[in-house]
Amino acid sequence: VCNRSLKSAQVGPLSGRSMSHSSRSSLAAQGAAALAAALTFAGAAAPALAQDRPDPPLPMPRLFSHDAGATRYSTPGGAIRFTFDRSGDRVALLRFDGDPEVHVLRPVMAAGGGEIYRTEDGNIMLRVNPHGSITVYTRTMRTGAPASEEGPVAALTPEAVAFAQMIDRMHQLQAQARRSVGQTVQFSFQAPAPGPIPPQVAGLVLDAAERAAEGLAAAPMTNVHRVVITLGASPRVIVQGDLLLVQIAPQLGYAGRPSSAAVRNVVSGIVAGPEQ
């Protein structure tokens, strides 16, 4: 983020007990001119600042480069198993066994060293301790549980699906939403150009639609009757009347689509949106 500031010259104390009327007038004129110039500069810069979007905070540098990549972990007894993927530059990915959602996590420095990985809601899911061990946090284990490494696995990437398969699955989501939400919700994809899209992009569109369905089901009540998935430069989720508009950025992988929690929060009015 680029911080802009105005630097004004400091004038030292005046020497002597008094000054002439003409000197005082000259200084007053100079001060008025300087103030007018500063106001003119600020007025000209304001529109540009209003249009600028602050960049997301830069990620913490990895403390344990030997851990980079995707690794499978489990808690004692195997009650919880998950894949932790740190192969990306800006975010890490986490998927629990039995949970279809891939969670996008961002690291922050932890007290006492190590890193804490949080969701966009601020919830802590993982802590990497200074010596490299991992603690996992869930809704049922809020105090955390140690997780041991089982071995490297493939990176978490959206599944490649055929365009026809994507459309068929979105029709199934409409039937599921009717049962979970209690009303008809139409799912559709708004392509930037005619014709099918690449299988990798279709897979992310489908994942975004599934996360939208989960978010709607988790919302206490909703007037959403249409879900439209579009492509763009960054992930966004907006409610406009009965329309839920979900924008995805395929080049970002799973980090390029809003999570189910983001959809739930926007639909419920917890956050205004539009960006995660």
Residue pairs with C-beta under 8 A, 6 or more apart in sequence:
1 54
1 55
2 52
4 45
4 49
6 38
6 41
6 42
8 34
8 38
56 90
57 106
59 89
59 90
59 91
59 106
59 107
60 107
60 108
60 109
60 115
62 68
62 86
63 113
63 114
63 115
63 128
63 130
64 128
64 132
67 86
67 128
67 132
68 86
68 87
69 85
69 86
69 87
69 152
69 155
70 83
70 84
70 85
70 86
70 87
70 93
70 152
70 153
70 154
70 155
70 156
71 83
71 84
71 85
71 149
71 150
71 151
71 152
71 153
72 81
72 82
72 83
72 84
72 149
72 150
72 151
72 152
72 153
73 81
73 82
73 83
73 84
73 134
73 136
73 147
73 148
73 149
73 150
74 80
74 81
74 82
74 147
74 148
74 150
75 81
75 136
75 145
75 146
75 147
75 148
76 145
76 146
76 148
79 145
80 96
80 97
80 136
80 138
80 141
80 145
80 147
81 96
81 97
81 150
82 94
82 95
82 96
82 97
82 136
82 147
83 93
83 94
83 95
83 153
83 156
84 92
84 93
84 94
84 126
84 134
85 92
85 93
85 94
85 95
85 155
85 156
86 92
87 155
88 253
88 255
90 106
90 255
91 104
91 105
91 106
91 255
92 104
92 105
92 106
92 107
92 117
92 126
93 102
93 103
93 104
93 105
93 156
93 254
93 255
94 102
94 103
94 105
94 117
94 125
94 126
95 101
95 102
95 103
95 156
96 138
100 210
101 210
101 211
101 214
101 259
101 260
102 156
102 207
102 254
103 119
103 125
103 259
104 119
104 120
104 254
104 255
104 259
105 117
105 118
105 119
105 125
105 126
106 117
106 118
106 120
107 115
107 116
107 117
108 115
108 116
108 118
109 115
109 116
110 116
110 127
110 128
112 130
113 129
113 130
114 127
114 128
114 129
114 130
115 127
115 128
116 124
116 126
116 127
117 124
117 125
117 126
117 127
117 128
118 124
118 125
119 125
119 259
119 261
120 259
120 261
120 262
120 276
121 261
121 265
123 137
124 137
125 136
125 137
125 138
126 134
126 135
126 136
126 137
127 134
127 135
127 137
127 144
128 134
129 135
133 146
134 146
134 147
134 149
135 144
135 145
135 146
135 147
136 144
136 145
136 147
137 143
137 144
137 145
156 254
157 200
157 253
157 254
158 200
158 203
158 204
158 207
158 253
158 254
159 203
159 206
159 207
160 199
160 200
160 202
160 203
161 169
161 199
161 202
161 203
161 206
162 199
162 202
163 196
163 197
163 199
163 202
165 202
165 206
166 189
166 202
166 203
166 205
166 206
167 189
169 206
169 209
170 187
170 188
170 189
170 206
170 209
171 187
173 187
173 209
173 210
173 213
174 184
174 185
174 186
174 187
176 213
177 184
177 185
177 187
177 213
177 216
177 217
178 184
178 185
180 213
180 216
180 217
181 216
181 217
181 222
181 224
183 225
184 225
185 213
185 216
185 224
185 225
185 226
185 227
186 225
186 226
186 227
187 209
187 212
187 213
187 227
187 229
188 226
188 227
188 228
188 229
189 205
189 209
189 228
189 229
189 230
190 228
190 229
190 230
191 197
191 231
192 230
192 231
196 202
197 205
200 250
201 231
201 250
204 248
204 250
204 253
204 254
204 256
204 257
205 229
205 248
207 254
207 257
208 229
208 246
208 248
208 257
208 258
209 227
209 229
209 246
211 257
211 258
211 259
211 260
211 263
212 227
212 229
212 237
212 244
212 246
212 258
212 260
212 263
213 227
214 260
214 263
214 264
215 258
215 259
215 260
215 261
215 262
215 263
215 264
215 266
215 267
216 222
216 224
216 227
216 244
216 263
216 264
216 267
218 260
218 261
218 264
219 263
219 264
219 267
219 268
220 268
222 267
222 268
223 241
223 242
224 239
224 242
224 243
224 244
224 267
225 242
225 243
226 242
226 243
226 244
227 243
227 244
227 246
228 243
228 244
228 245
228 246
229 246
229 247
229 248
230 245
230 246
230 247
230 248
231 247
231 248
231 249
231 250
232 247
232 248
232 249
233 249
234 247
234 249
234 252
234 256
234 275
235 247
235 248
235 249
235 252
235 255
235 256
235 257
235 258
235 262
235 275
235 276
236 245
236 246
236 247
236 258
236 273
236 274
236 275
236 276
237 244
237 245
237 246
237 247
237 258
237 262
237 263
237 266
237 273
237 274
237 276
238 244
238 245
238 247
238 266
238 273
238 274
239 245
239 266
239 267
239 273
244 263
244 267
246 257
246 258
246 263
247 274
248 256
248 257
248 258
249 256
249 257
250 256
258 276
259 276
262 271
262 276
264 270
265 271
266 272
266 273
266 274
